[in-house]
Amino acid sequence: MRSALVVNGRPHPHPHQQGDLPVPWWSFTKTVLATTALSLVRDRFIGLDDLVFDQPYTLRQLLRHEAGLADYGELGEYHRAVANGESAWSADEMLKRLDGARLRYTPGAGWRYSNVGYLLIGRLIERLTDLTLEDAVNQRVLAPLGLSNVRFARTPADLQTNHGVDTLNYDPAWVYHGLLIGSVSQAALFLDRLFCADLLSAGLLSEMRGARTLGGPIPGRPWIAPSYGLGLMQGTLEGGYALSGHTGCGPGSAIAVYWVCDGEVSASGAAFQVDASEGAVEAIVVERLMQALRQALKGL
């Protein structure tokens, strides 16, 4: 297990912070893509409530999984192909198998987690910037936040980074919106600098955290009231603290990256663990964030 903490902008030493070996960020990549899309809103390339791709859904609805799209995770043949170590289908082939152009509900009227929606966000970023997705993410988000050694995995060899997961036969192209890899310390820094620096305005950060409530407590997860913002999983914990970030999982591992604030004190934490559930990794991050927050508040 690897973990990292940042408290009030400073890395917080921890015995499980094992260097800076890169790990797959899995669906935490969505938070980075959402931040990139919001940088385009900031620069007036597009509005959050503009329709996209000549479809009846908006950028906001795509970012918040409210566009009416399905997800390829519902395809049994997808899971069989991944388990068999097959090469990823092309995006067009995946969309054909999924009947991905057919909306499952009226945009804005429901909620359904959709990796397809974030594939479309990646395409929108490329169209609006006239850059590759990797270049756009680097230029608009990673470099301005001072992050290094974060990149998109392209081949199975990119995932062989001594993080303890057997991903030799996993094609990262199965993550159709792209799979970022980087250290847990860089993941924690990303959230700290996103919320505490000036990459996005306070207004845009407020929009990003404007969430759709998804019900009550989830068994095995730390949330009392889970919700989803613009590329952000959010949740209220016991004691009333609200966390913002994202969890992700893939073959053999899970990652969770979250940020919390209490007055003048903020903390972000990331944990990556092999053979662990999403809930277990979230619980590790929540415990360490709460410990760090209490210690920092005592020192004020």
N, C-alpha and C positions, 0 to 999 in steps of 0.2 A: 504494500500500500504506500502511496505517495500523497503527501498533502502539503499545503502552503497557506500561510496567513499573511495578510497585510492589514496593519492597524494604523489608522490616521496617516496613510500614505507611506508607512515604513514597513518593510518586510519584518515579520515576527518570527524569530528562530523557533523551530520545533523539531523534535527528534525524528519525526517521520518525513521531514523535508529532505528527500534523497537526491540532491543534485538537481540538474536541469535536463535530465534525459527527456526527449519528447515522447508524448503519449497521444493517442487519438482523442480529440476533443468531442467526437461523436456529435450529438445534437447541440452542444454548446456553440457549434458553428453557426446555428441559427441566430444566436444573439449577435454575433459578429456581422452576419449578413444584414440583420435588421438595422444595426448601427450604420452600416454602409448605406443602406437605403435611406435612412433618416438624414444622413449627410447630404443626400441629393435633394431632400425636402428643404433642408437648411439653405442650400444654394439655389433653390427655385427651379430645379430641373423638373420637378413634379410636385403635386400636392398630395397629402395623405388621403384625401377623399376624391382624387381623380380616378376615373375608370381606367383600367389598364388592358392592353392587348385586345381592344375592341370587345371586351367581355362585360357582363353586368356586375362585376365586382371591382372594388377599389383596392388601392395599395394598403390602406389600413386593414381591410378585411383579409387580404392575403397574409399580412404580417401577424394577424391575430387568429388565424385559422377559422375565419368566418365566411370564406368565399364560396362555400358549397362544394369544394373539391373532395374527392376520395383520396385514399392513400394506398400505395402499392404494398404496404405491410399487410393488407387484408388478402393478398394473393397467396394461396398455398404454394403455387408453383415458384413464387419468388423465394420463399423460405427453403423449399427443397433445393433450388439451384444454389443458394448461398451455402447450405449445409454440405452440398456435394463439391464445393470448391470451384464451381463453374465461373467463367468470365461473365462480367455484367452484360446484360442486354443493353442495346442502345437506348437512349431516352425515348426515342420515337417508338421502339418496340415495346418498351414498358408501358407507355401511354396507350398503345393499341390494345395490349393485353388487359389493361385496367379499364378501358373505355374512359380514359381520363378526361376527355373533353366534356363529358356529360356531368352536369351539376347534380349533386345529390339532394340539395335543398336550396331554397332561395337565399342568395347572399345576404348576410346580416341577420338571418332568421334562426340560425343554429350555430353549432360549434362542432368541429371535427378536426382533430389533429391531422395535418396533412404535410408530408414531406414534399408532395407534388407542388404545393403552394410555394415552398421555398426554392424548388427548382425554378419556378417561374420568376421569383424574386431575383435569383441569380441572373437569369436571362434579361430581366428588365434592367438590372445594374449594367450589364454589358452593353445593352442597346443605348442607354442614356449617356454612358461615359465613352463609348467607342473604345473600350479597353477590354482585355480579358478579365474574367472575374478575379483572378489572383492579383493582377496589377491594380485593379480598382480597389480591392480590399486593402492592399498594401499602401497605396498612395493616399487613400481617403481616411483610413482608420488606424491601421497598425503602426505606420511610421509616425503620424501625428501624436499617437499615444506613447511613443517611445518603446514599442515592443519589437523584439528581434527574435530570429530563429523560430518564427511561426510561419507555416507554409501549408499548402494543400498537398495531401497525399495523392499520388498519381498511379502508383503500381504497388503490388504486394510487397516489394522490397522496401518501399518507403515506410512500411509499418514494422519492419524488423529493427527495432531500436532498443532492445534489451529491457522492455517494460514488463516482461514476464508473461505476455499473452501469445499464444500460438496463433498468429494471423498469417502464417506462411502462404496459405491458399486463399486468403480473403482478398478479393478485388475491391479496392476502395471506391471504384466507380459505381458500386452498388448504392453508395450514398449519393443520390442523384443531384443534390444541391451542393455537393462538395464536402470533403472531409478535411478539416484543419488538424494539423498535428503541432504540438508545442509542449512546453513543460507546464506542470501545474502552477509553478510560480508565475509564469507569464499569463496563465488564465486568471489567476487571482488579481494580478496587476491590471489586467484588462478591465475588469469590473470596477476596481478602485479608481482608475483614471477616467473611466467612462462617467462615473457618477460624481467625481470630485474635481475633474478638470473642466475645460471649457470647449471641448470638441463639439458638443451639442448645447444649445441654449437650455436654460431652465424650463422654458416652455415645451421644447421638444422632449426633454427628459420626462416631463410630466405626462406628455402624450404617450411616451413609451411605456410608462408605468400605469397608464389608464387601462385597467384590466377587466375582462369578462369573468365574473364569478362562476365557478364550475361545480358548486355544490358544497357538501360538508366534508367531514374527515374522510380520508382514504385509508383503508386498512394497510398497515405496514409502512405508511409514509408519515412524516412528522407534521403534516399540515392539518390545522384545524379548519381553515377556510382556503382551499386552493383557488387560484385564478390564473388567467393568462393575459399578458399585455402584448406589446408589439415586439415579438421575439424574446419575451421574458416570461419564464415561469415565475409565479409569485405565490406567496402563501403567508397566512397569519399563523403564528405559533402560540402555544400556551404562554401566557404572560403578555400577549398583545404585540409582540415584535413582528414586523413585516419584512420578509426576505424577498429579494429580487435576484434572478439569475437564470440558470438552466441546468437541467440534468440530461445526461445522454447515456446510451448504452449501445454496445455492438457485440460481436462475437467474443465472448470470454472476458468482458470488462465493462466497467461503468465509471462515469465521471459526474461530479456535481460541483458547480461553481456558483456561489451566492454572496450577496452583499447585504449588510444591515447597518442601520444608523440609529443612534440614540443621542439626540442633541448635538454636542460638539464632537462626539466620538463616532467613527465609522470603521467598519471592518469588512474585509472580503476574504473568503476562504475557498480553497479548491481541494478536492480529494479524488484520487483515482485508485481503483482497486480491481484486481483480477478476481474472476469467479465470484462477483458480488452483485446483489440486486441494486436497483436504483434507490430503493428505500434505505438500504443499509448504508450506501455511500452518502445519501442526503443526511442521514442521522449523524454520521461522523462529522460532516461539515457543520451542521447545526450545533452540535455539542461544542466544537472547538471555537466557533464564532461566539457563542454565548459566554464561554470561559474568557476569551480574549476581551469581549466587551465589558464584562464585569471587572476584570483586572484594570482595564483602561479607565473605567469610570471611578474606581477607587483611587486612582492616582491623580484625579483632577482636584 
